[in-house]
Amino acid sequence: MEFVWPYFRDGAHGPELELSMRSVQKRFKGLAKLTVIGDYPSEINFAFTFIDCPRIGSTHHHAFFDTFNKLQTAIESDLIAEQFAWMSDDIFFIGEVSPSQLQAGMFSETKSLPDLLDWEPSNSWLLLKKKTLLHLYDSGHRHLMDFDTHAPTLVDAQHVLQITDDHDLKNNALLWQTVYGNTFEGENWKPVNTSTAGFVRITRPLSHFQITQRCKDASILNFTNSAWSKDAEAAVRELINEVPIAGQVATNDSERFPCIGNYRQGTNEVRKHGTCGSRGLIEPVYHCTKYDTKVTINHYNSYQPEKVCKKCDLLNWQPNPVKEFKMEFPLKGYV
């Protein structure tokens, strides 16, 4: 199977592209052909196919049109097969991924028309997503699914050409993956929800420990730009069994947290958002018997605990000037 990465060097974050390509080499169950389209990644020291495709000139929705131009270039190239997996440098295969898993497109949620009309997007990306789904509804689609999940997309060149003409995607800024998925859903494949597809998307900075805990049962991992960090890099290297680079931060828990062996688990507690009243998170609470401090192992990194072990700065939390979460009540008897 062919895997294609659009690449813009100035927008890259460290070794993301290299690790993404390595992860496919190691975790895909089959023969993987690797292709990069865009800028040349001179740091890659293993075999891949390169297709030069400079960035387009400045325009409205520049990132969308530039990426779509790279997709069109890939389709028109004789170096790329008729069917291929469209990737991103922030997508990593951290468990075994089969061709059949990629053939089942991944969607995150469904939207009804009342949902869309009541939806008030908080940023330009979500505004574009709402525009795309409303456009599809006006085009006759009634079962609307969000396919812009930042997961790999298996595409057929002829299908892309069809939606390009039908929806004028060269001039009309729409999220092409959502258009593609809703147009061909059920024709050759049955889409699956990302929550059951072994897919994890991390949207905020987490520690190395937190990332590995979130990814225990996952096979595909994605990071947003704001979530990528040295800890994220170290976690990905561990998850794909890639040799650490020289001078990399310690990834062993006993090295990162010198007194971790002195922690004993106490009660489980429920914490609830103090401003909007969203659902509580059940978190195990640990007590450091050596330094008499209390920490909460929060896999979502959503709040700053009142006390953190000063010896090892457990989980590397950063100071948070706003106390976003408050204690509601201990959950007794929870295992």
Residue frames relative to the residue before (quaternion, step in Angstrom):
aa qw qx qy qz dx dy dz
M 1.0000 0.0000 0.0000 0.0000 0.00 0.00 0.00
E 0.3631 -0.7347 0.5360 0.2024 3.54 -1.06 0.76
F 0.1306 -0.7729 0.6192 0.0473 3.55 -1.04 0.93
V 0.1085 -0.8161 0.5676 0.0038 3.56 -0.76 1.09
W 0.1225 -0.7877 0.6027 0.0350 3.56 -0.88 1.06
P 0.2675 -0.7021 0.6276 0.2041 3.63 -0.83 0.89
Y 0.0362 -0.8339 0.5501 -0.0284 3.59 -0.84 0.90
F 0.0389 -0.7555 0.6537 -0.0223 3.50 -0.98 1.08
R 0.4103 -0.7745 0.4174 0.2399 3.57 -0.24 1.29
D 0.6983 0.4867 -0.2952 0.4340 3.60 0.83 -0.92
G 0.6984 0.4416 -0.2802 0.4886 3.59 1.20 -0.29
A 0.4955 0.6826 -0.4115 0.3454 3.57 1.32 0.04
H 0.2647 -0.7398 0.5992 0.1534 3.54 -1.27 0.54
G 0.8277 -0.2172 0.1137 0.5047 3.57 -0.24 1.28
P 0.8042 -0.3048 0.2192 0.4608 3.58 -1.03 -0.83
E 0.1892 0.8216 -0.5224 0.1274 3.63 1.12 0.50
L 0.6877 0.4889 -0.3005 0.4446 3.59 0.76 -1.03
E 0.6502 0.5213 -0.3177 0.4523 3.59 0.89 -0.91
L 0.6926 0.4706 -0.2805 0.4692 3.59 0.88 -0.94
S 0.6162 0.5377 -0.3490 0.4575 3.59 1.04 -0.71
M 0.6823 0.4762 -0.2867 0.4749 3.59 0.90 -0.92
R 0.6308 0.5289 -0.3256 0.4652 3.58 1.00 -0.80
S 0.6489 0.5329 -0.3248 0.4354 3.56 0.95 -0.86
V 0.6414 0.5024 -0.3268 0.4789 3.59 1.04 -0.72
Q 0.6159 0.5508 -0.3389 0.4498 3.58 1.00 -0.82
K 0.7643 0.4170 -0.1993 0.4497 3.55 0.88 -0.98
R 0.8038 0.3571 -0.1499 0.4516 3.59 0.93 -0.86
F 0.5936 0.5713 -0.3885 0.4127 3.62 1.15 -0.34
K 0.3360 -0.7523 0.5374 0.1797 3.56 -0.85 1.04
G 0.6877 0.3784 -0.3086 0.5373 3.53 0.24 1.31
L 0.6294 -0.5090 0.4117 0.4187 3.54 -1.32 -0.05
A 0.1119 -0.8117 0.5729 0.0214 3.57 -0.69 1.12
K 0.1581 -0.7520 0.6347 0.0816 3.54 -0.87 1.04
L 0.2193 -0.8122 0.5345 0.0811 3.57 -0.69 1.12
T 0.0103 0.7979 -0.6006 0.0493 3.57 -0.85 1.01
V 0.1389 -0.7623 0.6286 0.0668 3.55 -1.03 0.90
I 0.0649 -0.7943 0.6039 0.0111 3.56 -0.92 0.93
G 0.6032 0.5157 -0.4081 0.4513 3.56 -0.76 1.06
D 0.7829 -0.1772 0.1924 0.5644 3.55 -0.64 -1.19
Y 0.5051 -0.6553 0.4662 0.3132 3.56 -1.14 0.65
P 0.2735 -0.7709 0.5534 0.1569 3.63 -0.75 1.04
S 0.2060 -0.8386 0.4927 0.1073 3.59 0.14 1.27
E 0.6204 0.5690 -0.3504 0.4106 3.61 1.18 -0.41
I 0.5665 0.5923 -0.3956 0.4145 3.63 1.20 -0.28
N 0.1223 -0.8341 0.5374 0.0217 3.58 -0.64 1.15
F 0.6357 0.4543 -0.3650 0.5062 3.59 1.14 0.63
A 0.6997 -0.5234 0.2993 0.3833 3.56 -1.25 0.43
F 0.2181 0.7349 -0.6274 0.1371 3.55 -1.06 0.86
T 0.4513 -0.6525 0.5352 0.2901 3.54 -1.31 0.34
F 0.1355 -0.8012 0.5796 0.0620 3.57 -0.95 0.87
I 0.0765 -0.7625 0.6419 0.0264 3.55 -1.06 0.92
D 0.3459 -0.7566 0.5205 0.1922 3.56 -0.58 1.15
C 0.1422 0.7713 -0.6070 0.1279 3.58 -0.91 0.97
P 0.2274 -0.8068 0.5293 0.1313 3.63 0.00 1.25
R 0.6110 -0.5481 0.4252 0.3814 3.55 -1.25 0.44
I 0.4772 -0.6451 0.5121 0.3063 3.55 -1.14 0.64
G 0.6425 -0.5305 0.3870 0.3949 3.56 -1.27 0.28
S 0.6812 -0.4992 0.3500 0.4054 3.54 -1.27 0.42
T 0.1534 0.7695 -0.6019 0.1484 3.54 -0.94 0.98
H 0.6419 -0.4843 0.4019 0.4380 3.57 -1.28 0.16
H 0.8127 0.0938 -0.1326 0.5596 3.60 -0.96 0.91
H 0.0505 0.8672 -0.4933 0.0450 3.54 1.02 0.90
A 0.6605 0.5178 -0.3233 0.4372 3.61 0.85 -0.93
F 0.6514 0.5114 -0.3245 0.4570 3.60 0.96 -0.83
F 0.7215 0.4535 -0.2697 0.4484 3.58 0.71 -1.07
D 0.6229 0.5309 -0.3504 0.4554 3.60 1.06 -0.64
T 0.6641 0.4883 -0.3039 0.4777 3.60 0.93 -0.86
F 0.6630 0.4987 -0.3114 0.4635 3.57 0.96 -0.84
N 0.6022 0.5430 -0.3544 0.4658 3.60 1.12 -0.61
K 0.6414 0.5040 -0.3240 0.4792 3.59 1.04 -0.73
L 0.6188 0.5285 -0.3418 0.4701 3.59 1.05 -0.71
Q 0.6581 0.5028 -0.3060 0.4695 3.59 0.94 -0.87
T 0.6367 0.5222 -0.3207 0.4680 3.58 1.03 -0.79
A 0.6335 0.5292 -0.3270 0.4602 3.58 1.02 -0.79
I 0.6607 0.5180 -0.3057 0.4491 3.57 0.94 -0.90
E 0.7162 0.4579 -0.2487 0.4643 3.56 0.99 -0.85
S 0.5852 0.6099 -0.3679 0.3876 3.60 1.22 -0.34
D 0.4431 -0.6819 0.5198 0.2619 3.56 -1.10 0.76
L 0.6013 0.5923 -0.3450 0.4107 3.58 1.27 -0.27
I 0.7220 0.3981 -0.2237 0.5197 3.60 1.25 -0.30
A 0.5200 -0.6686 0.4484 0.2853 3.54 -1.00 0.90
E 0.6765 -0.4968 0.3688 0.3995 3.56 -1.34 0.30
Q 0.7718 0.1863 -0.0999 0.5997 3.57 1.12 -0.68
F 0.1275 0.7932 -0.5811 0.1301 3.57 -0.84 0.96
A 0.4614 -0.6526 0.5267 0.2895 3.55 -1.33 0.34
W 0.2718 -0.7601 0.5744 0.1359 3.55 -0.73 1.13
M 0.1238 -0.8316 0.5415 -0.0019 3.54 -0.58 1.24
S 0.2020 -0.7136 0.6395 0.2026 3.50 -1.40 -0.27
D 0.5725 -0.6285 0.3922 0.3513 3.58 -1.08 0.60
D 0.6753 0.4525 -0.3141 0.4905 3.61 1.23 -0.04
I 0.5480 0.5527 -0.4148 0.4713 3.59 1.23 0.55
F 0.0339 -0.8146 0.5781 -0.0321 3.57 -0.80 1.05
F 0.3078 -0.7076 0.6040 0.1995 3.55 -1.05 0.83
I 0.0515 -0.8388 0.5418 -0.0153 3.59 -0.35 1.23
G 0.7326 0.2128 -0.1829 0.6201 3.56 1.35 0.07
E 0.7011 -0.4425 0.3207 0.4580 3.56 -1.24 0.06
V 0.0686 -0.7842 0.6167 -0.0019 3.56 -0.88 1.05
S 0.2066 -0.8012 0.5550 0.0859 3.58 -0.68 1.12
P 0.6445 -0.5083 0.3860 0.4210 3.61 -1.21 0.34
S 0.6453 0.5297 -0.3343 0.4372 3.61 0.97 -0.78
Q 0.6135 0.5484 -0.3497 0.4478 3.58 1.10 -0.64
L 0.6799 0.4677 -0.2865 0.4868 3.58 1.04 -0.73
Q 0.6195 0.5627 -0.3413 0.4278 3.58 1.11 -0.64
A 0.6543 0.4329 -0.3072 0.5387 3.59 1.23 -0.41
G 0.3331 -0.7749 0.5019 0.1913 3.58 -0.24 1.24
M 0.3323 -0.7597 0.5312 0.1737 3.57 -1.09 0.71
F 0.0406 -0.7727 0.6332 0.0164 3.56 -0.92 0.96
S 0.4409 -0.7231 0.4742 0.2405 3.56 -1.13 0.64
E 0.7983 -0.1076 0.1082 0.5826 3.60 1.02 -0.75
T 0.3649 -0.6812 0.5779 0.2623 3.54 -1.34 0.21
K 0.1785 -0.7849 0.5877 0.0817 3.55 -1.15 0.64
S 0.2571 -0.7294 0.6118 0.1661 3.56 -0.99 0.87
L 0.6713 -0.4920 0.3528 0.4275 3.58 -1.23 0.26
P 0.6466 0.4937 -0.3490 0.4651 3.68 0.86 -0.74
D 0.6141 0.5439 -0.3502 0.4521 3.59 1.04 -0.75
L 0.6792 0.4982 -0.2900 0.4543 3.56 0.90 -0.94
L 0.6730 0.5013 -0.3045 0.4505 3.58 0.92 -0.88
D 0.6996 0.4518 -0.2677 0.4845 3.60 1.10 -0.68
W 0.5521 0.6431 -0.3794 0.3710 3.58 1.25 -0.44
E 0.0871 -0.7739 0.6263 0.0352 3.58 -0.93 0.96
P 0.2542 -0.8105 0.5082 0.1421 3.62 0.04 1.28
S 0.3935 -0.7554 0.4897 0.1865 3.54 -1.06 0.84
N 0.7955 0.1490 -0.1077 0.5773 3.61 1.21 -0.14
S 0.7128 -0.4789 0.3076 0.4099 3.57 -1.30 0.23
W 0.6107 0.5549 -0.3534 0.4407 3.59 1.09 -0.67
L 0.6888 0.4611 -0.2764 0.4863 3.58 0.92 -0.90
L 0.5853 0.5529 -0.3691 0.4643 3.59 1.14 -0.56
L 0.6565 0.4956 -0.3026 0.4815 3.56 1.03 -0.83
K 0.6206 0.5320 -0.3387 0.4660 3.58 1.08 -0.68
K 0.6505 0.4998 -0.3164 0.4764 3.59 0.95 -0.84
K 0.6321 0.5332 -0.3261 0.4581 3.58 0.96 -0.85
T 0.6584 0.5215 -0.3066 0.4478 3.58 0.95 -0.91
L 0.6916 0.4784 -0.2843 0.4604 3.59 0.85 -0.95
L 0.6434 0.4983 -0.3263 0.4810 3.61 1.03 -0.71
H 0.6107 0.5400 -0.3412 0.4681 3.57 1.08 -0.71
L 0.6602 0.4986 -0.3075 0.4702 3.58 0.96 -0.84
Y 0.6233 0.5247 -0.3429 0.4675 3.59 1.03 -0.74
D 0.6635 0.4931 -0.3019 0.4749 3.60 0.95 -0.85
S 0.6686 0.4957 -0.2942 0.4698 3.58 1.21 -0.52
G 0.6796 -0.5231 0.2755 0.4343 3.57 1.29 0.11
H 0.5337 0.6121 -0.4222 0.4028 3.61 1.24 -0.02
R 0.1584 -0.8156 0.5530 0.0623 3.57 -0.85 0.95
H 0.7084 0.3493 -0.2428 0.5632 3.61 1.19 -0.43
L 0.0448 -0.8638 0.5014 -0.0229 3.54 0.27 1.34
M 0.0567 -0.7988 0.5988 -0.0132 3.55 -0.86 1.04
D 0.3780 -0.7176 0.5444 0.2140 3.54 -1.07 0.80
F 0.0899 -0.8270 0.5550 0.0049 3.59 -0.36 1.27
D 0.5511 0.5822 -0.4204 0.4250 3.61 1.22 0.06
T 0.1397 0.8437 -0.4881 0.1746 3.49 0.54 1.31
H 0.4065 -0.7008 0.4668 0.3545 3.60 1.31 -0.23
A 0.4697 0.5990 -0.4754 0.4410 3.54 1.13 0.80
P 0.6438 -0.4985 0.3754 0.4428 3.65 -1.17 0.25
T 0.1716 -0.7730 0.6036 0.0928 3.56 -1.11 0.72
L 0.2449 -0.7544 0.5925 0.1407 3.56 -0.71 1.09
V 0.0269 -0.8388 0.5420 -0.0447 3.58 -0.49 1.20
D 0.2892 -0.7032 0.6234 0.1825 3.48 -1.33 0.52
A 0.5345 -0.6762 0.4012 0.3099 3.58 -0.74 1.07
Q 0.6759 0.5004 -0.3022 0.4488 3.59 0.89 -0.89
H 0.6296 0.5265 -0.3335 0.4639 3.57 1.08 -0.68
V 0.6360 0.5154 -0.3319 0.4687 3.58 1.02 -0.76
L 0.6410 0.5165 -0.3238 0.4663 3.58 0.96 -0.81
Q 0.6383 0.5409 -0.3248 0.4410 3.58 1.04 -0.77
I 0.7097 0.4297 -0.2801 0.4829 3.61 0.81 -0.93
T 0.5702 0.5816 -0.3867 0.4326 3.60 1.14 -0.52
D 0.6986 0.4471 -0.2631 0.4928 3.58 0.95 -0.87
D 0.6847 0.5147 -0.2971 0.4220 3.58 0.85 -0.97
H 0.8000 0.2729 -0.1151 0.5218 3.59 1.01 -0.83
D 0.3931 -0.7497 0.4543 0.2776 3.60 1.32 0.20
L 0.1088 0.8599 -0.4917 0.0836 3.56 0.92 0.93
K 0.5727 0.5823 -0.3984 0.4175 3.60 1.15 -0.26
N 0.7720 0.2883 -0.1585 0.5439 3.58 1.21 -0.44
N 0.7151 0.4060 -0.2277 0.5215 3.57 1.21 -0.50
A 0.3210 -0.7748 0.5166 0.1725 3.59 -0.48 1.21
L 0.2205 0.7344 -0.6065 0.2100 3.54 -0.29 1.35
L 0.5175 -0.6231 0.4750 0.3439 3.58 -1.13 0.55
W 0.3355 -0.8136 0.4359 0.1883 3.55 -0.11 1.34
Q 0.6258 0.5505 -0.3609 0.4184 3.63 1.02 -0.64
T 0.6463 0.4903 -0.3153 0.4924 3.58 1.07 -0.70
V 0.6207 0.5161 -0.3365 0.4848 3.59 1.05 -0.73
Y 0.6592 0.5198 -0.3032 0.4509 3.58 0.90 -0.95
G 0.6985 0.4936 -0.2784 0.4370 3.57 0.78 -1.03
N 0.7018 0.4580 -0.2746 0.4715 3.58 0.90 -0.89
T 0.6374 0.5363 -0.3305 0.4436 3.59 1.13 -0.58
F 0.8150 0.2592 -0.1096 0.5066 3.58 0.86 -0.95
E 0.3337 0.7507 -0.5002 0.2736 3.60 1.27 0.21
G 0.8199 0.2223 -0.1914 0.4916 3.54 -0.83 1.05
E 0.5595 0.6156 -0.4008 0.3838 3.60 1.21 -0.25
N 0.8179 0.0486 -0.0013 0.5733 3.57 0.81 -0.99
W 0.7953 0.1594 -0.0736 0.5802 3.58 1.22 -0.18
K 0.3279 -0.7153 0.5808 0.2084 3.53 -1.28 0.38
P 0.3580 -0.7706 0.4795 0.2191 3.62 -0.46 1.13
V 0.2292 -0.7540 0.6020 0.1283 3.53 -1.25 0.55
N 0.5241 -0.6229 0.4801 0.3268 3.53 -1.19 0.56
T 0.5606 -0.6291 0.4196 0.3373 3.58 -0.98 0.83
S 0.6069 0.5820 -0.3592 0.4048 3.59 1.11 -0.59
T 0.7569 0.3201 -0.1902 0.5370 3.60 1.20 -0.45
A 0.6066 0.5977 -0.3346 0.4036 3.59 1.28 0.09
G 0.5446 -0.6286 0.4034 0.3815 3.59 1.22 0.22
F 0.5032 0.6478 -0.4112 0.3976 3.57 1.20 0.58
V 0.0608 -0.7834 0.6184 0.0103 3.57 -0.95 0.95
R 0.0868 -0.7766 0.6231 0.0343 3.56 -0.92 0.96
I 0.1551 -0.7944 0.5849 0.0529 3.58 -0.71 1.10
T 0.1491 -0.8498 0.5055 0.0071 3.54 -0.58 1.22
R 0.7635 0.2370 -0.1762 0.5743 3.60 1.22 0.05
P 0.6333 -0.5489 0.3611 0.4090 3.62 -1.10 0.51
L 0.0192 -0.7759 0.6303 -0.0163 3.55 -0.94 0.98
S 0.5414 -0.5952 0.4713 0.3611 3.54 -1.25 0.32
H 0.6995 -0.4407 0.3607 0.4318 3.53 -1.34 0.22
F 0.6662 0.5106 -0.2951 0.4565 3.56 0.91 -0.96
Q 0.6678 0.5106 -0.3039 0.4483 3.58 0.89 -0.93
I 0.6499 0.5250 -0.3211 0.4460 3.59 0.95 -0.86
T 0.6823 0.4792 -0.3023 0.4621 3.58 0.85 -0.90
Q 0.6257 0.5258 -0.3409 0.4645 3.59 1.10 -0.62
R 0.6550 0.5131 -0.3091 0.4606 3.59 0.97 -0.83
C 0.7503 0.4335 -0.2020 0.4565 3.58 1.07 -0.78
K 0.2922 0.8076 -0.4824 0.1724 3.60 1.23 0.20
D 0.8068 0.2288 -0.1047 0.5345 3.61 0.88 -0.88
A 0.5227 0.6623 -0.3918 0.3669 3.58 1.25 0.30
S 0.2462 -0.7560 0.5839 0.1643 3.55 -1.28 0.39
I 0.7634 0.2098 -0.1334 0.5961 3.60 1.23 -0.42
L 0.0916 -0.8096 0.5797 -0.0114 3.55 -0.85 1.06
N 0.0356 -0.7858 0.6175 0.0056 3.55 -1.09 0.81
F 0.1673 -0.7626 0.6177 0.0941 3.55 -1.16 0.74
T 0.3918 -0.6390 0.5924 0.2954 3.54 -1.20 0.55
N 0.6884 -0.4761 0.3374 0.4309 3.58 -1.26 0.29
S 0.6970 0.4859 -0.2772 0.4486 3.57 0.91 -0.91
A 0.6695 0.5118 -0.3004 0.4467 3.60 1.17 -0.44
W 0.5781 0.5991 -0.3873 0.3961 3.62 1.19 -0.33
S 0.1156 0.7830 -0.5930 0.1479 3.57 -0.88 1.02
K 0.7022 -0.4158 0.3448 0.4638 3.56 -1.30 -0.07
D 0.6303 0.5197 -0.3310 0.4723 3.58 1.05 -0.74
A 0.6350 0.5228 -0.3290 0.4639 3.59 1.01 -0.80
E 0.6440 0.5174 -0.3190 0.4645 3.58 0.96 -0.86
A 0.6671 0.5043 -0.3039 0.4565 3.57 0.90 -0.93
A 0.6535 0.5139 -0.3127 0.4595 3.58 0.99 -0.83
V 0.6526 0.5071 -0.3198 0.4633 3.59 0.93 -0.85
R 0.6341 0.5289 -0.3350 0.4538 3.59 0.95 -0.83
E 0.6609 0.4939 -0.3100 0.4723 3.57 0.99 -0.79
L 0.6869 0.5134 -0.2879 0.4262 3.57 0.90 -0.94
I 0.7493 0.3380 -0.2135 0.5280 3.60 1.12 -0.57
N 0.4421 -0.7224 0.4302 0.3123 3.59 1.34 0.22
E 0.3295 0.7269 -0.5223 0.3004 3.53 0.92 0.96
V 0.5260 -0.6429 0.4509 0.3266 3.59 -0.97 0.85
P 0.4622 -0.6869 0.4776 0.2940 3.62 -0.80 0.93
I 0.4740 -0.6475 0.5104 0.3091 3.53 -1.17 0.57
A 0.6409 -0.5336 0.3800 0.4002 3.57 -1.22 0.49
G 0.8204 0.2331 -0.1866 0.4877 3.54 -0.98 0.90
Q 0.3908 0.7278 -0.4826 0.2911 3.58 1.23 0.17
V 0.5817 -0.5836 0.4305 0.3684 3.55 -1.13 0.62
A 0.6073 -0.5697 0.4088 0.3735 3.55 -1.16 0.62
T 0.2036 -0.7921 0.5652 0.1076 3.56 -0.97 0.83
N 0.5511 0.5942 -0.4002 0.4278 3.57 1.25 -0.13
D 0.5243 -0.6723 0.4161 0.3162 3.58 -0.78 1.01
S 0.6657 0.5094 -0.3178 0.4431 3.59 0.95 -0.81
E 0.6484 0.4870 -0.3194 0.4903 3.59 1.20 -0.49
R 0.6838 0.4854 -0.2851 0.4642 3.57 0.98 -0.87
F 0.7969 0.1672 -0.0569 0.5778 3.57 0.97 -0.87
P 0.2696 -0.8316 0.4574 0.1629 3.63 0.18 1.25
C 0.7807 0.3251 -0.1960 0.4964 3.62 0.97 -0.66
I 0.2795 0.7982 -0.5042 0.1749 3.58 1.19 0.37
G 0.6233 0.5621 -0.3428 0.4220 3.58 1.12 -0.60
N 0.6553 0.5226 -0.3054 0.4520 3.55 1.25 -0.34
Y 0.5474 0.6168 -0.4050 0.3948 3.56 1.27 0.07
R 0.0903 -0.7575 0.6433 0.0657 3.53 -1.10 0.75
Q 0.4540 -0.6951 0.4796 0.2841 3.56 -0.97 0.80
G 0.2258 -0.7678 0.5879 0.1177 3.51 -1.00 0.91
T 0.7946 -0.2394 0.2013 0.5204 3.55 -1.00 -0.83
N 0.4317 -0.6243 0.5621 0.3286 3.53 -1.35 0.18
E 0.1440 -0.7995 0.5811 0.0482 3.53 -1.00 0.82
V 0.3190 -0.7163 0.5854 0.2061 3.54 -1.24 0.55
R 0.0831 -0.7802 0.6184 0.0445 3.54 -0.87 0.95
K 0.1348 -0.8040 0.5783 0.0315 3.55 -0.96 0.88
H 0.5662 -0.6095 0.4292 0.3516 3.56 -1.03 0.80
G 0.3974 -0.7790 0.4436 0.1961 3.55 -0.71 1.09
T 0.7220 0.4427 -0.2591 0.4643 3.60 1.18 -0.33
C 0.8125 0.2492 -0.1295 0.5109 3.58 0.83 -0.89
G 0.4334 -0.7364 0.4428 0.2718 3.60 1.23 -0.12
S 0.2870 0.7675 -0.5267 0.2262 3.59 1.12 0.58
R 0.7377 -0.4527 0.2665 0.4240 3.54 -1.30 0.37
G 0.5004 -0.6654 0.4722 0.2895 3.54 -1.11 0.69
L 0.3222 -0.7163 0.5842 0.2044 3.54 -1.28 0.41
I 0.3008 -0.7438 0.5681 0.1830 3.58 -0.80 0.98
E 0.0178 0.8283 -0.5546 0.0780 3.57 -0.51 1.18
P 0.4193 -0.6818 0.5283 0.2834 3.61 -1.00 0.74
V 0.2474 -0.7672 0.5779 0.1272 3.57 -0.95 0.89
Y 0.1478 -0.7924 0.5892 0.0553 3.58 -0.92 0.94
H 0.1925 -0.7593 0.6104 0.1172 3.54 -1.19 0.64
C 0.3221 -0.7300 0.5694 0.1979 3.54 -0.93 0.93
T 0.3049 -0.7919 0.5036 0.1624 3.57 -0.41 1.21
K 0.6507 0.5272 -0.3184 0.4441 3.58 1.20 -0.43
Y 0.8076 0.2428 -0.1077 0.5265 3.56 0.93 -0.89
D 0.3998 -0.7620 0.4433 0.2509 3.58 1.32 0.23
T 0.4790 0.6249 -0.4741 0.3940 3.55 0.80 1.06
K 0.3069 -0.7465 0.5686 0.1588 3.53 -1.26 0.40
V 0.0074 0.7954 -0.6054 0.0284 3.58 -0.88 0.95
T 0.2758 -0.7350 0.5936 0.1773 3.54 -1.27 0.43
I 0.3162 -0.7358 0.5666 0.1939 3.58 -0.75 1.04
N 0.0074 0.8281 -0.5564 0.0678 3.56 -0.07 1.32
H 0.2946 -0.7978 0.5030 0.1539 3.59 -0.31 1.23
Y 0.6850 0.4691 -0.2854 0.4788 3.59 1.22 -0.22
N 0.3073 -0.7933 0.4797 0.2146 3.59 1.31 -0.13
S 0.3391 0.8011 -0.4394 0.2239 3.56 1.08 0.72
Y 0.8185 0.1233 -0.0660 0.5572 3.61 1.09 -0.32
Q 0.4689 -0.6601 0.5194 0.2732 3.53 -1.31 0.39
P 0.3495 -0.7342 0.5324 0.2354 3.63 -0.60 1.02
E 0.6146 -0.5845 0.3800 0.3690 3.57 -1.13 0.54
K 0.8003 0.1205 -0.0553 0.5847 3.58 1.04 -0.72
V 0.0591 -0.7671 0.6383 0.0241 3.54 -1.07 0.80
C 0.5654 -0.6080 0.4319 0.3524 3.55 -1.01 0.81
K 0.3693 -0.7640 0.4882 0.2039 3.59 -0.60 1.14
K 0.5881 0.6000 -0.3693 0.3972 3.56 1.17 -0.49
C 0.8403 0.1515 -0.0504 0.5181 3.58 0.71 -0.99
D 0.3248 -0.7630 0.5061 0.2370 3.61 1.26 0.00
L 0.0882 -0.8749 0.4738 0.0478 3.52 0.90 1.05
L 0.8607 0.0620 -0.1142 0.4923 3.55 -0.87 1.12
N 0.4214 -0.7635 0.4322 0.2294 3.60 1.29 0.29
W 0.1561 0.7982 -0.5631 0.1463 3.59 0.86 0.88
Q 0.3286 -0.7229 0.5726 0.2035 3.56 -1.12 0.68
P 0.6024 -0.5589 0.4068 0.3991 3.61 -1.10 0.56
N 0.1451 -0.7832 0.6026 0.0491 3.52 -0.99 0.92
P 0.3146 -0.7937 0.4831 0.1940 3.63 -0.35 1.17
V 0.7241 0.3572 -0.2243 0.5457 3.59 1.22 -0.43
K 0.3037 -0.7454 0.5623 0.1897 3.59 -0.72 1.02
E 0.1811 -0.8485 0.4921 0.0708 3.55 -0.02 1.31
F 0.7815 0.2598 -0.1335 0.5513 3.57 1.06 -0.66
K 0.1206 -0.7819 0.6080 0.0662 3.55 -1.15 0.63
M 0.5377 -0.6202 0.4613 0.3368 3.56 -1.18 0.55
E 0.2449 -0.7737 0.5675 0.1391 3.55 -0.90 0.95
F 0.7274 -0.3121 0.2372 0.5632 3.56 0.74 -1.08
P 0.5182 -0.6109 0.4773 0.3613 3.59 -1.16 0.47
L 0.3048 -0.7329 0.5762 0.1949 3.56 -1.00 0.76
K 0.1913 -0.8316 0.5150 0.0817 3.55 -0.04 1.31
G 0.8235 0.2657 -0.1874 0.4648 3.52 -1.08 0.72
Y 0.4901 0.6478 -0.4534 0.3669 3.62 1.24 0.10
V 0.1560 -0.7765 0.6055 0.0773 3.58 -0.92 0.92
